[in-house]
Amino acid sequence: MKRHINFSLLAFAMLSLMIFHTNLYATNGYYSHGYGIRYKGMAGTGVSLSQSTLGSATNPAGLVFLGDRYDFNLAIFNPNRKFTVTGNPSGFPGTFGLAPGTVESDKKVFFIPSIGANWSLNDNSSIGVSFYGNGGMNTEYPAAIFGGAQPTGVDLSQMFLNTSYSRKLGEKHSLGFSAILAYQRFEATGLEAFGAFSRDATKLTGNGHDNSFGLGFKIGYIGEFTPGLRFGASYQTQMIMSEFDDYAGLYAEQGGFNIPATWTAGLSYEFTDWLFAFDVQQIMYDNVKSIANPIDPTALPPAFPDGSGGFTPNPNQVTLGEDGGSGFGWGNMTIYKIGAEFRGVDSWEFRGGFSYSEQPIPDSEMLFNILAPGVIEKHATLGVTKILDNDQEISFAMMHGFSNTVSGPNRFEAPNQQNIELNMNQWEFEVGFSF
């Protein structure tokens, strides 16, 4: 009876999450720094740990060590994004100059839930389900940045339903497998000026929100090799998504926007009242054309050797929306994470962590990345859990994504004419309840 009641509560929470859908996390490019409040308090480390049901988002192998458990988290997410253009437009025919000055993106506070559950089938196996999200390629600049409609920006969100099976291999080792249903929602506004570079200008901008659905898989392993020393690893396939048909003139492959493959590996060591963890994660953005393709060089201005003239778009260029069309130019990200937990104060647990990665945007790709300035490289986190009676607990975590700036030329202007500087920082505060 108790399990039936808890399952009904979980179903209601999942429905609420879908209704509550909004722009989600953006820290490592547009991936969250971690999933689950316990993991987030340790900078996202934990591929070798079994801390909560939302750990299945990183490694489903840990679920078999949890027993029956339910997790409900709510985060307040605060991304702050702006760009600065220096230098006046040249006015040369065919160039694409921007108005100089600094513009900040609106919509700075989001409320984001995530939930998960795990049920033991027997002493050696379990099944689990979780809802969580990525996102954050969302900007809303209160101006006509590119000379089209205003506001100017994009809105990309991703949600995942992760259904997992985990099984022990002896007492200290386990494997896990997840089938992941993915949903994306996207909108672009203010990009009318790029119509001359699009395969279909009617499917470029201002078409409201479009939806995309797809499927992926994750496999993971956790093993304890000496007392307290564990190793964990997981791999998530690229998720093949349906196209954004209403934006087939913007994204490469006629509106394609697959979700990148990722892998994570890490170690943890537990002794007395301390736990330490170190993870390495890679996000393979370069296998998704709409994210990784650079600005098409055939669309760029010439060198203006005589200080005059302009350019006319080459009719043979690869246009927006084609297989080789321009994207954001992002490279892969390799993220290094370290976290610690202290359990030596009664029923309290305290956490902290730090992560670092080089941001994915080359300085040659500034123009399009005004729309998606995912340039943060360093994150610091803190967390605390209070263990209550009857296997219940309340947790809190916070994250700060340190301000980072990336700059480079406007490649659609005359050389050395304009520079574009992207800047971003973030805060996140999360509370969670588990039982």
KATA-V360126 format. One record per pair of residues at least 6 apart in sequence whose ideal C-beta (glycine too) atoms are under 7 Angstrom apart, sorted by the first residue. I is the first residue (numbers start at 1). GAP is how many residues later the second one is. D is the distance in whole Angstrom. If there is no record, write none. Layout:
<<I;GAP;D> <I;GAP;D>>
This chain:
<<6;64;6> <10;60;6> <10;105;7> <10;107;5> <13;59;6> <13;102;5> <14;101;6> <14;117;6> <17;96;5> <17;98;6> <17;114;5> <20;93;6> <21;136;7> <21;138;6> <22;88;5> <22;90;7> <22;135;7> <23;87;5> <23;112;5> <23;113;6> <23;115;4> <23;132;6> <23;134;5> <24;88;6> <24;109;4> <24;110;6> <24;111;3> <24;112;6> <24;133;5> <24;134;7> <25;7;4> <25;52;6> <25;87;7> <25;108;7> <25;109;6> <25;110;6> <25;111;6> <26;53;6> <26;109;6> <26;110;2> <26;111;7> <26;348;6> <27;6;4> <27;349;6> <27;352;6> <27;374;6> <27;399;6> <28;255;6> <28;305;6> <28;307;5> <28;329;6> <29;254;6> <29;256;6> <29;301;7> <29;304;6> <29;331;5> <29;345;5> <30;104;6> <30;105;6> <30;106;5> <30;107;5> <30;344;6> <31;103;5> <31;252;6> <32;102;6> <33;7;7> <33;10;6> <33;11;5> <33;322;6> <33;346;5> <33;366;6> <34;6;4> <34;9;7> <34;10;3> <35;19;5> <35;22;4> <35;23;6> <35;97;5> <36;15;7> <36;16;5> <36;18;3> <36;19;5> <36;21;7> <36;35;7> <37;36;5> <37;346;7> <37;358;5> <37;360;5> <37;393;5> <37;395;4> <38;13;4> <38;14;5> <38;345;7> <38;347;7> <38;357;6> <39;6;7> <39;7;4> <39;12;6> <39;16;6> <39;19;7> <40;341;6> <40;343;7> <40;357;5> <40;359;6> <40;390;6> <41;310;4> <41;312;7> <41;340;6> <41;341;6> <41;342;2> <41;356;4> <42;235;6> <42;297;3> <42;298;7> <42;299;6> <42;309;5> <42;311;4> <42;339;7> <42;341;7> <43;294;5> <43;295;7> <43;296;5> <43;310;3> <43;311;5> <43;312;4> <43;336;6> <43;338;5> <44;235;7> <44;293;5> <44;311;6> <45;221;6> <45;232;4> <45;233;7> <45;234;5> <45;292;5> <45;293;7> <45;294;4> <45;308;6> <46;9;6> <46;12;6> <46;231;6> <47;11;5> <47;12;5> <47;185;4> <47;186;7> <47;187;6> <47;217;5> <47;218;6> <47;219;4> <47;232;5> <48;174;6> <48;182;4> <48;183;6> <48;184;3> <48;218;5> <48;219;6> <48;220;4> <48;229;7> <49;6;7> <49;13;6> <49;219;5> <49;228;6> <50;12;3> <50;15;4> <50;16;6> <52;19;5> <52;64;7> <52;382;6> <53;10;7> <53;13;7> <53;16;6> <53;17;7> <53;18;5> <53;63;3> <53;64;6> <53;65;5> <53;75;6> <53;77;6> <54;17;6> <54;60;6> <54;62;4> <54;76;5> <54;78;6> <55;7;5> <56;7;6> <56;60;7> <56;72;5> <56;74;5> <56;106;5> <56;108;5> <56;122;6> <57;73;6> <57;75;5> <57;105;6> <58;176;6> <58;206;6> <59;117;6> <59;161;4> <59;163;7> <59;173;5> <59;175;4> <59;205;7> <60;104;4> <60;106;6> <60;116;3> <60;117;6> <60;118;5> <60;158;6> <60;160;5> <61;105;6> <61;113;5> <61;114;6> <61;115;4> <61;159;4> <61;160;5> <61;161;4> <61;171;7> <62;160;6> <63;55;5> <63;63;5> <63;65;5> <63;101;6> <63;103;4> <63;113;6> <64;61;6> <64;62;5> <64;102;4> <64;103;6> <64;104;5> <64;110;5> <65;109;7> <66;52;5> <66;60;7> <67;53;5> <68;50;7> <68;51;6> <68;52;6> <69;49;5> <69;365;7> <70;47;5> <70;364;7> <70;365;6> <71;44;7> <71;45;5> <71;361;6> <71;363;5> <72;43;5> <72;360;6> <72;361;5> <73;40;7> <73;41;5> <73;357;6> <73;359;4> <74;37;7> <74;39;5> <74;356;7> <74;357;6> <75;37;5> <75;353;6> <75;354;7> <75;355;4> <76;33;7> <76;35;6> <76;353;5> <77;33;5> <77;35;5> <77;351;5> <78;30;6> <78;31;6> <78;348;6> <78;349;4> <78;350;7> <79;29;7> <79;57;6> <79;345;7> <79;347;5> <80;28;6> <80;344;7> <80;345;5> <80;346;7> <81;24;4> <81;58;6> <81;292;5> <81;343;5> <82;20;6> <82;21;6> <82;22;4> <82;23;7> <82;341;5> <83;20;6> <83;287;5> <83;290;7> <83;337;6> <83;338;6> <83;339;5> <84;18;4> <84;337;4> <85;13;5> <85;14;7> <85;15;5> <85;16;6> <85;333;6> <85;335;6> <86;14;6> <86;332;7> <86;333;5> <87;13;6> <87;330;5> <87;331;4> <87;332;6> <88;12;6> <89;6;7> <89;8;2> <89;9;7> <89;324;7> <90;7;6> <90;323;6> <90;324;4> <90;327;5> <92;212;7> <92;217;6> <92;218;4> <92;322;6> <93;217;3> <94;207;7> <94;216;4> <94;217;4> <94;218;5> <95;206;6> <95;215;6> <95;317;6> <95;318;5> <95;319;6> <96;316;3> <96;317;7> <97;316;5> <97;321;6> <98;47;7> <98;312;6> <98;320;6> <103;38;5> <103;40;6> <103;42;7> <105;34;4> <105;35;6> <105;36;6> <105;48;7> <106;34;5> <106;36;6> <107;33;5> <112;21;7> <114;17;6> <114;18;4> <115;15;7> <115;16;5> <116;12;7> <116;13;7> <116;14;3> <117;11;6> <117;12;6> <118;8;6> <118;10;4> <119;7;6> <119;8;6> <120;6;5> <121;6;6> <124;43;6> <124;44;5> <125;41;7> <125;42;5> <126;40;5> <127;37;7> <127;38;5> <128;36;5> <129;33;7> <129;34;5> <130;32;5> <131;28;7> <131;30;6> <132;28;6> <133;24;7> <133;25;6> <133;26;5> <133;27;7> <134;24;4> <135;21;6> <135;22;4> <135;23;5> <136;238;7> <137;17;6> <137;19;4> <137;235;4> <138;15;7> <138;16;6> <138;17;5> <138;18;6> <139;14;4> <139;15;6> <139;232;6> <139;233;7> <140;11;5> <140;13;4> <141;10;6> <141;11;5> <141;12;6> <142;8;7> <142;9;5> <143;7;6> <143;9;7> <144;6;4> <144;8;6> <144;46;6> <145;7;4> <145;45;6> <145;225;6> <146;6;6> <146;44;6> <146;45;6> <146;47;4> <146;48;7> <147;46;5> <148;42;5> <148;43;6> <148;44;3> <148;45;5> <148;57;7> <149;40;6> <149;41;5> <149;43;6> <149;57;6> <150;40;6> <151;38;6> <151;39;6> <152;37;6> <152;38;3> <153;36;6> <153;37;7> <153;218;6> <154;33;7> <154;34;5> <154;217;5> <154;218;7> <155;31;7> <155;32;5> <156;28;7> <156;30;5> <157;27;7> <157;28;5> <158;24;6> <158;26;5> <158;101;7> <159;24;5> <160;20;5> <160;22;5> <161;20;4> <162;16;5> <162;18;5> <163;15;7> <163;16;5> <164;12;6> <164;13;7> <164;14;4> <165;11;7> <165;12;5> <166;8;6> <166;10;4> <167;7;6> <167;8;6> <168;6;5> <169;6;6> <172;51;6> <172;52;4> <173;49;7> <173;50;4> <174;48;5> <175;46;6> <176;44;5> <177;42;5> <178;39;7> <178;40;4> <179;38;6> <180;35;7> <180;36;5> <180;37;7> <180;38;6> <180;59;7> <181;34;6> <182;31;7> <182;32;5> <182;33;7> <182;34;6> <182;57;5> <182;59;7> <182;77;6> <183;30;6> <184;27;7> <184;28;4> <184;57;6> <184;73;7> <185;24;5> <185;26;6> <186;23;7> <186;24;6> <186;58;5> <186;61;6> <187;21;6> <187;22;5> <188;17;5> <188;59;6> <188;62;6> <189;16;6> <189;17;6> <190;15;7> <191;13;6> <191;14;4> <191;59;7> <192;13;6> <194;10;6> <194;126;6> <195;6;4> <195;9;6> <196;117;6> <197;102;6> <197;116;6> <197;122;6> <197;123;5> <198;6;5> <198;51;4> <198;52;7> <198;121;6> <198;122;4> <198;123;6> <199;50;5> <199;120;5> <199;121;6> <199;122;4> <199;123;6> <200;48;6> <200;49;4> <200;121;6> <201;48;6> <202;47;7> <203;43;6> <203;44;6> <203;45;5> <203;46;4> <204;45;4> <204;46;5> <204;116;7> <205;45;7> <207;39;4> <207;40;7> <210;34;5> <210;35;7> <210;36;4> <210;37;6> <212;29;5> <212;30;5> <212;31;7> <212;32;6> <212;45;6> <213;28;7> <213;29;5> <214;25;5> <214;26;5> <214;27;4> <214;28;6> <214;45;7> <215;24;7> <215;25;7> <216;20;6> <216;21;5> <216;22;7> <216;23;3> <216;43;7> <217;20;5> <218;16;6> <218;17;7> <218;18;4> <219;15;7> <219;16;6> <220;12;7> <220;13;7> <220;14;4> <221;11;7> <221;12;6> <222;8;6> <222;10;4> <223;7;7> <223;8;6> <224;6;5> <225;6;7> <228;41;6> <228;42;4> <228;43;5> <229;40;5> <230;37;7> <230;38;5> <231;36;6> <232;34;6> <233;31;7> <233;32;4> <234;29;7> <234;30;5> <235;28;5> <236;25;6> <236;26;5> <237;24;6> <238;20;6> <238;21;7> <238;22;6> <238;23;4> <238;49;6> <239;19;6> <239;20;4> <240;18;6> <241;16;6> <241;17;5> <241;18;6> <243;11;6> <243;12;4> <243;13;5> <244;7;6> <244;11;4> <244;13;6> <245;10;6> <247;8;5> <248;6;4> <248;7;4> <248;73;5> <249;71;6> <249;72;4> <250;70;6> <250;71;6> <251;6;6> <251;39;4> <251;70;7> <252;37;4> <252;38;4> <252;41;5> <252;70;7> <252;71;6> <252;72;7> <252;73;4> <252;75;6> <253;36;6> <253;37;7> <253;70;5> <254;67;6> <256;33;7> <256;34;6> <257;33;5> <258;30;5> <260;23;6> <260;24;5> <260;25;5> <260;27;6> <260;28;5> <261;23;5> <261;26;7> <262;19;6> <262;20;7> <262;21;5> <262;22;7> <263;19;6> <264;15;6> <264;17;4> <265;15;6> <266;11;6> <266;12;6> <266;13;3> <266;14;7> <267;11;5> <268;7;6> <268;8;7> <268;9;4> <269;7;5> <273;69;6> <273;70;5> <273;71;3> <274;66;7> <274;68;6> <275;65;7> <275;66;4> <276;64;5> <277;62;5> <278;59;7> <278;60;5> <279;58;4> <280;54;7> <280;56;6> <281;54;5> <281;56;7> <282;50;6> <282;51;7> <282;52;5> <283;49;6> <283;50;5> <284;48;5> <285;6;5> <285;7;6> <285;45;4> <285;46;7> <285;47;6> <285;48;7> <285;75;6> <286;6;4> <286;45;6> <286;46;5> <289;34;7> <289;38;6> <290;37;5> <291;36;6> <291;37;6> <291;39;5> <292;35;6> <292;37;7> <292;38;6> <293;31;7> <293;32;6> <293;33;6> <293;34;4> <294;32;7> <294;35;4> <294;71;6> <295;31;5> <295;34;7> <295;70;6> <295;72;7> <295;73;7> <295;116;6> <296;21;6> <296;22;5> <296;29;7> <296;30;5> <298;16;5> <298;19;4> <299;14;6> <299;15;7> <299;18;5> <300;111;5> <300;112;7> <301;9;7> <301;10;4> <301;111;7> <301;112;7> <301;113;6> <302;9;6> <303;112;6> <304;110;5> <304;111;6> <318;6;4> <318;7;6> <319;6;6> <320;6;6> <326;42;7> <328;37;6> <328;40;5> <328;41;6> <328;44;6> <329;32;7> <329;33;6> <329;36;3> <330;30;4> <330;31;6> <331;29;5> <333;24;5> <333;27;5> <334;23;6> <335;20;6> <335;22;4> <336;19;6> <336;20;5> <336;21;7> <337;16;7> <337;18;4> <338;15;6> <338;16;6> <339;12;7> <339;13;7> <339;14;3> <340;11;7> <340;12;6> <340;13;7> <341;8;6> <341;10;5> <342;8;5> <343;6;5> <347;39;6> <347;40;4> <348;36;7> <348;38;6> <349;35;7> <349;36;4> <350;34;5> <351;31;7> <351;32;4> <351;33;7> <352;29;7> <352;30;5> <353;28;5> <354;25;7> <354;26;5> <355;24;5> <356;21;6> <356;22;5> <357;20;6> <358;19;6> <359;15;7> <359;16;4> <359;17;7> <359;18;5> <359;45;6> <359;47;6> <360;14;7> <361;8;5> <361;14;6> <361;45;6> <363;43;7> <363;44;7> <363;45;3> <364;44;6> <364;47;6> <366;42;4> <366;43;7> <366;44;7> <366;54;4> <366;56;7> <367;43;6> <367;44;6> <367;45;6> <367;53;7> <369;53;6> <370;50;7> <370;52;7> <373;49;4> <373;51;5> <375;29;5> <375;31;5> <375;47;5> <375;49;5> <376;25;4> <376;26;7> <376;28;5> <376;48;6> <376;49;7> <376;50;6> <377;27;5> <378;24;4> <379;20;6> <379;21;7> <379;22;5> <380;20;5> <381;16;6> <381;17;7> <381;18;5> <382;15;7> <382;16;5> <383;12;7> <383;13;7> <383;14;4> <384;11;7> <384;12;5> <385;8;5> <385;10;4> <386;7;6> <386;8;5> <387;6;5> <388;6;7> <391;44;6> <392;42;7> <392;43;4> <393;41;5> <394;39;6> <395;37;4> <396;35;5> <397;33;5> <398;30;7> <398;31;5> <399;29;4> <400;27;6> <401;24;6> <401;25;4> <402;23;6> <403;20;6> <403;22;4> <404;20;6> <405;16;6> <405;17;7> <405;18;5> <406;16;5> <407;12;6> <407;13;7> <407;14;4> <408;12;6> <409;9;7> <409;10;6> <410;8;4> <410;10;5>>
